């Protein structure tokens, strides 16, 4: 987001000297009381060290939220025994948190446009910390589940604006590496959850899973308060205008955001209905959202399926079963390491198209992911027999993990570029559908694997992803035509 690098805080003068001070920008010349950020005041002009510290803190805080979504995967037995409830009820601890993650951005996302990034960070992460205590010390299952939903809702507000801070801090040509670090977090977090949860629950009481989470959240909250500066330029300009008015005792100085009509209730209402309007009236967005939702649902279903495959099939304990998710995590890391190749591909596409990358070019990565996901799942399905060495299904999960990264990254960037006028709504629609699938799939995983067996159930999921795999190939070819007909697409 570029801002004019000059500012005017003094009353207008008729002299040529003042005109030189004002500069040649026609906007400033029309109203010399409009305040802009100086070049050195822009967040992109912070030192490289400070920017990277902010990115690391934001990324680790995002990792913490994503980790919290799946950490309940090995607490279910302890929760069921202590509160006297059935297994399906305990699975709601994951489902309700994930549903909160999907709904939060619809209601809280618009706040950052009025109050800035840090206000949302501090509010959401502060509440995330506070409401994690009732989860950890819940006297009954109702309190535990209610506050799991609330913490998911609060954590989602942070995730809804975190990527914006990373892009605020770096120019377009320098943002790739910091954005790659941030992008890892929501992918690795759900895999880290069962890994650490399995270790903790193998050796300690289930509540320690949440005690560790509370400690981590507190550390992240303090780091956000101290190390992450405000990066949203319109809000920084507004703050500068206030300082100028105070210093000059002249209330005529103003920032652009102060002149804009900001009806927060209306913005929240639009944020809530626009995503669903897109899903109802745009088939391309709907199908892409269903595709990503299906894959995320399968990932969260794995938190119930892997214990069946590895505990019952191979005699693993909790700790070892948690480590079985390393295959998915490794696949994601391998996929992320290929990002420079994709960046070069997009650069060549940009040169071929006169400096503009067609949105459909983003689907190349999705084509690879669309193939890898069913390959990994079919491979996993037919190696779940107890007679097959345990390492084989873990290796099979590697292409599944890589495919997840490719599909999500491709779809997200395509939605943002193809639906640029309503990019926030396009991503909110995707988030809401993904969270709904991810919340629902674990609930029927046990029954499905009991009825169909590990081979049949996993092969069914692989078949569903195979049906959806042609989508990026189709939309890469007919996407421009569909966008031309859409009332939402660019």
C-alpha positions as CSV (number, residue, x, y, z in Angstrom):
1,X,0.0,0.0,0.0
2,X,1.8,3.1,-1.2
3,X,1.3,6.5,0.4
4,X,2.5,9.9,-0.8
5,X,5.8,10.6,0.9
6,X,5.0,14.2,1.8
7,X,2.8,15.7,4.5
8,X,1.3,19.1,5.2
9,X,0.7,20.3,8.6
10,X,0.9,24.1,8.3
11,X,-1.8,26.5,7.1
12,X,-1.8,27.2,3.4
13,X,0.4,30.1,2.1
14,X,0.1,32.0,-1.1
15,X,3.9,32.1,-1.6
16,X,5.8,30.0,-4.1
17,X,7.9,28.8,-1.2
18,X,4.9,27.1,0.4
19,X,3.9,25.6,-3.0
20,X,7.4,24.0,-3.1
21,X,6.9,22.6,0.4
22,X,3.5,21.2,-0.5
23,X,4.9,19.5,-3.6
24,X,3.4,18.7,-6.9
25,X,1.0,16.0,-5.7
26,X,-2.4,17.3,-7.0
27,X,-4.2,15.7,-4.0
28,X,-2.0,17.6,-1.5
29,X,-2.3,20.8,-3.6
30,X,-6.1,20.7,-3.5
31,X,-6.1,20.3,0.3
32,X,-2.9,21.2,2.1
33,X,-4.4,20.1,5.4
34,X,-4.4,16.4,4.4
35,X,-1.8,14.5,6.3
36,X,0.4,11.8,4.7
37,X,3.2,9.6,6.1
38,X,6.7,10.7,5.3
39,X,8.8,8.1,3.5
40,X,10.7,7.2,6.7
41,X,7.5,6.8,8.6
42,X,6.1,4.0,6.4
43,X,6.2,0.5,8.1
44,X,8.2,-0.8,5.1
45,X,11.1,1.6,6.2
46,X,11.6,-0.2,9.5
47,X,14.9,-1.9,9.9
48,X,15.1,-5.4,8.3
49,X,15.8,-6.9,11.7
50,X,12.7,-5.4,13.3
51,X,10.5,-6.4,10.4
52,X,11.7,-10.0,10.6
53,X,11.2,-10.1,14.3
54,X,7.6,-9.0,13.8
55,X,7.1,-11.6,11.1
56,X,8.5,-14.4,13.3
57,X,6.3,-13.4,16.2
58,X,3.2,-13.2,14.0
59,X,4.0,-16.5,12.4
60,X,4.6,-18.3,15.8
61,X,1.4,-16.8,17.1
62,X,-0.5,-18.1,14.1
63,X,1.2,-21.5,14.6
64,X,-0.1,-21.5,18.2
65,X,-3.7,-20.9,17.1
66,X,-3.5,-23.6,14.5
67,X,-1.9,-26.0,17.0
68,X,-4.7,-25.3,19.4
69,X,-7.3,-26.6,16.8
70,X,-6.0,-30.1,17.0
71,X,-4.3,-30.5,20.4
72,X,-7.5,-32.1,21.7
73,X,-6.9,-35.2,19.5
74,X,-5.4,-37.2,22.4
75,X,-7.2,-35.7,25.3
76,X,-10.5,-37.5,24.4
77,X,-10.0,-40.6,26.6
78,X,-9.1,-38.5,29.7
79,X,-11.9,-36.1,29.2
80,X,-14.4,-38.9,28.7
81,X,-13.3,-40.7,31.9
82,X,-13.3,-37.6,34.0
83,X,-16.6,-36.1,32.9
84,X,-18.4,-39.4,32.2
85,X,-19.3,-38.7,28.6
86,X,-19.1,-40.7,25.3
87,X,-16.3,-40.5,22.8
88,X,-18.3,-38.5,20.2
89,X,-19.0,-35.8,22.8
90,X,-15.3,-35.4,23.4
91,X,-14.6,-35.0,19.7
92,X,-16.7,-31.8,19.9
93,X,-13.6,-30.2,21.5
94,X,-12.0,-30.2,18.1
95,X,-15.1,-29.6,16.1
96,X,-16.3,-26.5,18.1
97,X,-12.9,-24.9,18.1
98,X,-12.6,-25.3,14.3
99,X,-16.1,-23.9,13.8
100,X,-15.2,-20.9,15.9
101,X,-12.1,-20.4,13.6
102,X,-14.4,-20.2,10.6
103,X,-17.0,-17.9,12.0
104,X,-14.7,-15.4,13.8
105,X,-13.4,-13.6,10.6
106,X,-17.0,-12.8,9.5
107,X,-17.7,-10.8,12.6
108,X,-14.3,-9.5,13.7
109,X,-12.4,-9.1,10.4
110,X,-13.8,-5.6,9.6
111,X,-12.5,-4.2,12.9
112,X,-8.9,-4.0,11.6
113,X,-10.0,-1.5,8.9
114,X,-11.2,0.9,11.6
115,X,-8.9,0.3,14.6
116,X,-5.7,-1.2,12.9
117,X,-4.0,-4.5,13.1
118,X,-2.6,-4.3,16.6
119,X,-5.9,-3.5,18.2
120,X,-7.3,-6.8,16.7
121,X,-4.2,-8.7,17.7
122,X,-4.3,-7.5,21.3
123,X,-8.0,-7.9,21.7
124,X,-8.2,-11.4,20.1
125,X,-5.1,-12.8,21.6
126,X,-5.8,-11.4,25.0
127,X,-9.3,-13.0,24.9
128,X,-7.7,-16.2,23.5
129,X,-5.5,-16.3,26.6
130,X,-8.2,-15.5,29.1
131,X,-10.8,-18.0,27.8
132,X,-8.2,-20.8,27.5
133,X,-8.2,-20.9,31.3
134,X,-11.8,-22.2,31.6
135,X,-10.9,-24.9,29.0
136,X,-7.9,-26.0,31.0
137,X,-9.7,-25.9,34.4
138,X,-13.3,-26.8,33.3
139,X,-15.4,-28.3,36.1
140,X,-17.6,-30.1,33.6
141,X,-17.9,-31.0,29.9
142,X,-20.3,-28.1,29.1
143,X,-17.8,-25.4,30.3
144,X,-15.0,-27.2,28.5
145,X,-16.8,-27.3,25.1
146,X,-18.3,-23.9,25.3
147,X,-15.0,-22.2,25.9
148,X,-13.3,-24.3,23.2
149,X,-15.7,-22.7,20.7
150,X,-15.0,-19.3,22.2
151,X,-11.2,-19.6,22.1
152,X,-11.5,-20.8,18.4
153,X,-13.6,-17.7,17.7
154,X,-11.1,-15.4,19.4
155,X,-8.1,-17.0,17.8
156,X,-9.6,-16.7,14.3
157,X,-9.7,-12.9,14.6
158,X,-5.9,-12.9,14.8
159,X,-5.6,-15.2,11.8
160,X,-7.9,-13.0,9.8
161,X,-5.5,-10.1,9.7
162,X,-2.1,-11.6,10.4
163,X,-1.2,-12.0,6.7
164,X,-2.0,-8.3,6.2
165,X,0.7,-7.3,8.6
166,X,3.3,-9.3,6.7
167,X,2.4,-7.7,3.4
168,X,2.3,-4.3,5.1
169,X,5.9,-4.6,6.2
170,X,7.5,-5.6,2.8
171,X,7.4,-4.4,-0.7
172,X,6.0,-6.6,-3.4
173,X,9.4,-7.8,-4.6
174,X,10.6,-8.6,-1.0
175,X,7.5,-10.2,0.5
176,X,7.9,-13.7,-0.8
177,X,10.2,-15.1,1.9
178,X,8.5,-13.6,4.9
179,X,5.1,-14.6,3.5
180,X,6.3,-18.1,3.0
181,X,7.3,-18.3,6.7
182,X,3.9,-17.0,7.7
183,X,2.2,-19.4,5.3
184,X,3.8,-22.4,6.9
185,X,2.0,-21.8,10.3
186,X,-1.6,-22.7,9.5
187,X,-0.4,-25.9,7.7
188,X,2.1,-27.1,10.3
189,X,0.0,-26.2,13.3
190,X,-2.7,-28.9,12.9
191,X,0.0,-31.5,12.5
192,X,2.0,-30.2,15.5
193,X,-1.2,-30.6,17.7
194,X,-1.4,-34.4,17.8
195,X,2.4,-34.7,17.9
196,X,2.7,-32.7,21.2
197,X,-0.6,-33.8,22.5
198,X,0.3,-37.5,22.1
199,X,3.6,-36.9,24.0
200,X,1.9,-35.0,26.9
201,X,-1.1,-37.4,27.3
202,X,1.2,-40.4,27.3
203,X,3.0,-39.1,30.4
204,X,0.7,-36.5,32.1
205,X,-2.9,-35.8,32.9
206,X,-5.0,-34.5,29.9
207,X,-5.3,-31.1,31.5
208,X,-1.6,-30.5,31.0
209,X,-2.3,-30.4,27.3
210,X,-4.2,-27.1,27.9
211,X,-1.8,-25.9,30.6
212,X,1.0,-26.0,28.1
213,X,-1.2,-24.2,25.6
214,X,-2.0,-21.4,28.1
215,X,1.7,-20.9,28.7
216,X,2.5,-20.7,25.0
217,X,-0.4,-18.2,24.4
218,X,0.8,-16.0,27.2
219,X,4.3,-15.9,25.8
220,X,2.9,-15.0,22.3
221,X,0.7,-12.3,23.8
222,X,3.6,-10.6,25.5
223,X,5.7,-10.8,22.3
224,X,2.8,-9.3,20.3
225,X,2.5,-6.4,22.7
226,X,6.2,-5.6,22.7
227,X,7.7,-6.7,19.3
228,X,5.0,-6.1,16.7
229,X,4.4,-2.5,15.5
230,X,1.2,-1.2,14.0
231,X,1.5,-1.7,10.2
232,X,-1.8,-0.5,8.8
233,X,-1.0,2.7,6.9
234,X,-4.4,4.3,7.1
235,X,-4.5,4.0,10.9
236,X,-0.9,5.2,11.2
237,X,-1.8,8.2,9.1
238,X,-4.8,8.8,11.3
239,X,-2.6,8.8,14.4
240,X,-0.3,11.2,12.8
241,X,-3.1,13.6,12.0
242,X,-4.2,13.6,15.6
243,X,-0.6,14.4,16.7
244,X,-0.5,17.3,14.2
245,X,-3.8,18.7,15.3
246,X,-2.6,18.6,18.9
247,X,0.8,20.2,18.1
248,X,-0.7,23.0,15.9
249,X,-4.0,23.5,17.8
250,X,-5.5,23.4,14.3
251,X,-8.4,20.9,13.8
252,X,-8.4,21.3,10.0
253,X,-5.6,18.7,9.6
254,X,-7.1,15.3,8.6
255,X,-6.2,11.8,7.4
256,X,-8.0,10.1,4.5
257,X,-9.5,7.4,6.8
258,X,-11.2,10.1,8.9
259,X,-13.1,11.3,5.8
260,X,-14.3,7.8,4.9
261,X,-17.7,6.7,6.1
262,X,-17.0,3.8,8.4
263,X,-20.2,2.2,9.6
264,X,-18.9,-0.7,11.6
265,X,-22.2,-2.5,12.0
266,X,-22.8,-2.2,8.2
267,X,-19.3,-3.5,7.5
268,X,-19.9,-6.5,9.8
269,X,-23.2,-7.2,8.1
270,X,-21.6,-7.1,4.7
271,X,-18.8,-9.3,5.9
272,X,-21.4,-11.8,7.1
273,X,-23.7,-12.0,4.0
274,X,-21.4,-11.3,1.1
275,X,-19.5,-14.6,1.4
276,X,-22.7,-16.6,1.3
277,X,-24.0,-14.6,-1.6
278,X,-20.8,-15.5,-3.5
279,X,-21.3,-19.2,-2.7
280,X,-24.9,-19.1,-3.9
281,X,-24.4,-17.3,-7.1
282,X,-20.9,-18.2,-8.3
283,X,-20.3,-21.8,-9.2
284,X,-16.6,-21.5,-9.6
285,X,-16.1,-20.1,-6.1
286,X,-18.5,-22.7,-4.7
287,X,-16.7,-25.7,-6.3
288,X,-13.2,-24.5,-5.3
289,X,-14.4,-23.9,-1.7
290,X,-16.0,-27.4,-1.6
291,X,-12.7,-28.9,-2.8
292,X,-10.5,-27.2,-0.2
293,X,-13.2,-27.9,2.5
294,X,-13.2,-31.6,1.6
295,X,-9.4,-31.8,1.9
296,X,-9.3,-30.0,5.2
297,X,-12.1,-32.2,6.5
298,X,-10.0,-35.2,5.6
299,X,-7.0,-33.8,7.4
300,X,-9.1,-33.3,10.6
301,X,-10.7,-36.7,10.1
302,X,-7.2,-38.1,10.3
303,X,-7.0,-37.2,13.9
304,X,-9.6,-39.9,14.5
305,X,-8.4,-42.3,11.7
306,X,-4.7,-42.5,12.6
307,X,-5.3,-43.9,16.1
308,X,-7.4,-46.6,14.5
309,X,-4.7,-47.3,11.9
310,X,-1.7,-47.2,14.2
311,X,-2.9,-47.9,17.7
312,X,-5.2,-50.8,16.8
313,X,-3.4,-51.9,13.7
314,X,0.2,-51.6,14.8
315,X,0.0,-51.4,18.6
316,X,1.3,-47.9,18.9
317,X,0.9,-45.9,22.1
318,X,-0.3,-42.3,22.2
319,X,3.1,-40.8,21.8
320,X,4.0,-43.0,18.8
321,X,0.6,-42.4,17.2
322,X,1.2,-38.6,17.5
323,X,4.5,-39.0,15.8
324,X,2.8,-40.8,12.9
325,X,1.6,-37.3,11.7
326,X,5.2,-36.4,10.9
327,X,4.7,-37.8,7.4
328,X,2.0,-35.2,6.6
329,X,4.2,-32.5,8.1
330,X,7.2,-33.6,6.1
331,X,5.1,-33.5,3.0
332,X,4.1,-29.9,3.7
333,X,7.7,-28.9,4.3
334,X,8.8,-30.5,1.0
335,X,6.0,-28.7,-0.8
336,X,6.9,-25.3,0.8
337,X,10.5,-25.8,-0.3
338,X,9.4,-25.8,-4.0
339,X,8.0,-22.3,-3.7
340,X,11.0,-20.7,-5.5
341,X,10.1,-22.8,-8.5
342,X,6.5,-21.5,-8.5
343,X,7.7,-18.0,-8.0
344,X,9.9,-18.3,-11.2
345,X,7.0,-19.8,-13.1
346,X,4.7,-16.9,-12.2
347,X,7.5,-14.5,-13.1
348,X,7.7,-16.0,-16.6
349,X,3.9,-15.9,-16.9
350,X,4.1,-12.2,-16.0
351,X,6.7,-11.5,-18.6
352,X,4.7,-13.4,-21.2
353,X,1.6,-11.4,-20.4
354,X,3.0,-7.9,-20.3
355,X,3.6,-7.7,-16.6
356,X,0.4,-9.2,-15.4
357,X,0.0,-12.7,-14.1
358,X,-3.4,-14.1,-15.2
359,X,-5.3,-15.5,-12.1
360,X,-5.5,-18.9,-13.8
361,X,-1.7,-19.2,-13.7
362,X,-2.1,-19.7,-9.9
363,X,-3.9,-23.0,-10.7
364,X,-0.7,-24.8,-12.0
365,X,0.2,-25.6,-8.4
366,X,-3.4,-26.8,-7.7
367,X,-3.1,-29.2,-10.6
368,X,-0.1,-30.9,-8.9
369,X,-1.9,-30.9,-5.6
370,X,-5.0,-32.3,-7.1
371,X,-3.0,-35.3,-8.3
372,X,-0.9,-35.8,-5.1
373,X,-3.8,-35.8,-2.6
374,X,-5.6,-38.9,-4.0
375,X,-2.3,-40.6,-4.7
376,X,-1.4,-40.3,-1.1
377,X,-4.8,-41.4,0.2
378,X,-5.1,-44.4,-2.1
379,X,-1.5,-45.4,-1.1
380,X,-2.4,-45.0,2.5
381,X,-5.7,-46.9,2.1
382,X,-4.1,-50.0,0.7
383,X,-1.2,-50.1,3.2
384,X,-3.3,-49.9,6.4
385,X,-3.3,-53.7,6.8
386,X,-1.5,-54.8,10.0
387,X,0.8,-57.0,8.0
388,X,2.3,-54.0,6.2
389,X,5.2,-52.4,8.0
390,X,4.1,-49.3,9.9
391,X,6.5,-47.0,8.1
392,X,4.7,-47.5,4.7
393,X,1.4,-45.7,5.5
394,X,3.4,-42.9,7.1
395,X,5.4,-42.6,3.9
396,X,2.1,-42.6,2.0
397,X,1.0,-39.6,4.0
398,X,3.9,-37.5,2.6
399,X,2.3,-36.8,-0.9
400,X,-1.0,-36.2,0.9
401,X,0.7,-33.5,3.0
402,X,2.4,-32.0,-0.1
403,X,-0.9,-32.0,-2.0
404,X,-2.7,-30.1,0.9
405,X,-0.2,-27.3,0.6
406,X,-0.4,-27.1,-3.1
407,X,-4.2,-27.2,-3.2
408,X,-4.7,-24.6,-0.5
409,X,-2.0,-22.2,-1.7
410,X,-3.2,-22.4,-5.2
411,X,-6.8,-21.9,-4.4
412,X,-6.2,-19.1,-1.9
413,X,-4.1,-17.0,-4.3
414,X,-6.6,-17.7,-7.2
415,X,-9.6,-16.6,-5.1
416,X,-7.8,-13.4,-4.0
417,X,-6.7,-12.5,-7.6
418,X,-9.8,-13.7,-9.5
419,X,-12.2,-12.1,-7.0
420,X,-10.1,-9.1,-6.2
421,X,-13.0,-6.6,-5.7
422,X,-14.4,-8.8,-2.9
423,X,-11.2,-10.7,-2.0
424,X,-11.9,-10.6,1.8
425,X,-15.4,-12.0,1.2
426,X,-14.1,-14.7,-1.1
427,X,-11.6,-15.8,1.5
428,X,-14.2,-15.6,4.3
429,X,-16.5,-17.8,2.3
430,X,-13.7,-20.3,1.8
431,X,-12.9,-20.2,5.5
432,X,-16.5,-20.7,6.6
433,X,-16.9,-23.8,4.4
434,X,-13.6,-25.3,5.3
435,X,-14.2,-24.9,9.0
436,X,-17.7,-26.5,8.7
437,X,-16.3,-29.6,6.9
438,X,-13.3,-29.8,9.3
439,X,-15.7,-29.6,12.3
440,X,-18.1,-32.3,10.9
441,X,-15.7,-34.9,9.5
442,X,-14.2,-36.0,12.8
443,X,-17.7,-36.7,14.2
444,X,-18.5,-39.5,11.8
445,X,-14.9,-40.8,11.4
446,X,-15.3,-43.5,14.1
447,X,-18.5,-44.9,12.6
448,X,-17.2,-44.8,9.1
449,X,-14.0,-46.6,9.9
450,X,-15.9,-49.1,12.0
451,X,-18.4,-49.9,9.2
452,X,-16.0,-49.7,6.2
453,X,-12.7,-50.7,7.7
454,X,-9.5,-48.7,7.3
455,X,-9.1,-49.7,3.7
456,X,-12.7,-49.0,2.6
457,X,-13.0,-45.7,4.5
458,X,-9.7,-44.3,3.4
459,X,-10.3,-45.4,-0.2
460,X,-13.7,-43.7,-0.1
461,X,-12.1,-40.4,0.9
462,X,-9.4,-40.9,-1.9
463,X,-12.2,-41.4,-4.4
464,X,-13.9,-38.2,-3.4
465,X,-10.7,-36.2,-3.8
466,X,-10.2,-37.9,-7.2
467,X,-13.6,-36.6,-8.4
468,X,-12.6,-33.1,-7.4
469,X,-9.1,-33.3,-8.9
470,X,-10.0,-32.1,-12.4
471,X,-11.2,-28.7,-11.1
472,X,-7.9,-26.8,-11.4
473,X,-7.4,-28.2,-14.9
474,X,-10.9,-27.2,-16.0
475,X,-10.8,-23.7,-14.4
476,X,-7.4,-23.0,-15.8
477,X,-8.9,-23.3,-19.3
478,X,-12.4,-21.9,-18.9
479,X,-11.7,-19.6,-15.9
480,X,-11.5,-16.4,-18.0
481,X,-14.8,-17.2,-19.6
482,X,-16.5,-17.9,-16.2
483,X,-15.0,-14.7,-14.7
484,X,-16.3,-12.7,-17.6
485,X,-19.8,-13.9,-16.8
486,X,-19.5,-13.5,-13.0
487,X,-20.8,-10.4,-11.2
488,X,-18.2,-10.9,-8.5
489,X,-15.0,-11.8,-10.3
490,X,-12.4,-9.3,-11.6
